[in-house]
Amino acid sequence: MLVLKPFVQALRDQHTAWLTVAMASTLAGNFTVIGSIANLIVIQRARASGVEVGFWDYFKVGAPLTILTLTLGTLWLWL
């Protein structure tokens, strides 16, 4: 997030910009199975129970869900 500091400082509403960056960095972990350690733990636990969830199986749900939540969250923050 520090890499974005110069960009955010140049914006008029820094508070909302930082909230957007925080939200995006949190929700973006849902995009793919390797996006967060929590995803990997759940996949590993599922596999131990006999449920296989592949990368593309996860991506088919994770990608649209991430795009939707980021879009809605950004709209909510900026309106």
C-alpha positions as CSV (number, residue, x, y, z in Angstrom):
1,M,0.0,0.0,0.0
2,L,2.9,2.3,0.6
3,V,3.7,2.2,-3.1
4,L,0.4,4.0,-3.7
5,K,1.1,6.8,-1.2
6,P,2.3,9.4,-3.8
7,F,-0.8,8.6,-6.0
8,V,-3.2,8.9,-3.0
9,Q,-1.6,12.0,-1.7
10,A,-2.3,13.8,-5.0
11,L,-6.0,13.1,-4.7
12,R,-8.5,15.5,-3.2
13,D,-10.3,13.0,-0.9
14,Q,-7.4,11.0,0.5
15,H,-9.6,9.3,3.2
16,T,-11.9,7.7,0.7
17,A,-9.0,6.8,-1.6
18,W,-7.3,5.0,1.3
19,L,-10.6,3.2,2.1
20,T,-10.8,2.1,-1.5
21,V,-7.2,0.8,-1.5
22,A,-7.8,-1.1,1.7
23,M,-11.1,-2.6,0.4
24,A,-9.5,-3.6,-2.9
25,S,-6.5,-5.2,-1.4
26,T,-8.7,-7.2,1.0
27,L,-11.3,-8.3,-1.6
28,A,-8.8,-9.0,-4.4
29,G,-7.7,-12.1,-2.5
30,N,-11.0,-13.7,-3.5
31,F,-10.1,-13.5,-7.2
32,T,-8.2,-16.8,-7.4
33,V,-7.5,-19.7,-5.1
34,I,-3.9,-18.5,-4.6
35,G,-5.1,-15.0,-3.8
36,S,-5.0,-15.5,-0.1
37,I,-3.7,-18.0,2.5
38,A,-7.3,-18.4,3.7
39,N,-8.3,-19.7,0.3
40,L,-5.5,-22.2,0.3
41,I,-6.4,-23.4,3.8
42,V,-10.1,-23.9,2.8
43,I,-9.1,-25.8,-0.4
44,Q,-6.7,-28.0,1.6
45,R,-9.4,-28.8,4.2
46,A,-11.9,-29.5,1.5
47,R,-9.4,-31.9,-0.2
48,A,-8.9,-33.7,3.1
49,S,-12.7,-34.2,3.2
50,G,-12.7,-35.6,-0.4
51,V,-13.9,-32.4,-2.1
52,E,-11.7,-31.3,-5.0
53,V,-11.8,-27.6,-6.0
54,G,-9.5,-26.8,-8.9
55,F,-8.1,-23.4,-9.9
56,W,-10.5,-22.9,-12.7
57,D,-13.5,-24.1,-10.6
58,Y,-12.6,-21.5,-8.0
59,F,-11.9,-18.8,-10.6
60,K,-15.3,-19.2,-12.2
61,V,-16.9,-18.0,-9.0
62,G,-14.1,-15.9,-7.5
63,A,-13.4,-13.6,-10.5
64,P,-17.0,-12.4,-11.0
65,L,-17.6,-12.2,-7.3
66,T,-14.5,-10.1,-6.8
67,I,-15.4,-7.8,-9.7
68,L,-18.9,-7.4,-8.3
69,T,-17.9,-6.7,-4.7
70,L,-15.1,-4.3,-5.8
71,T,-17.5,-2.4,-8.0
72,L,-20.2,-2.1,-5.4
73,G,-17.8,-1.2,-2.7
74,T,-16.1,1.4,-4.8
75,L,-19.5,2.9,-5.8
76,W,-20.6,2.9,-2.1
77,L,-17.4,4.7,-1.0
78,W,-17.4,7.3,-3.8
79,L,-21.1,8.2,-3.7
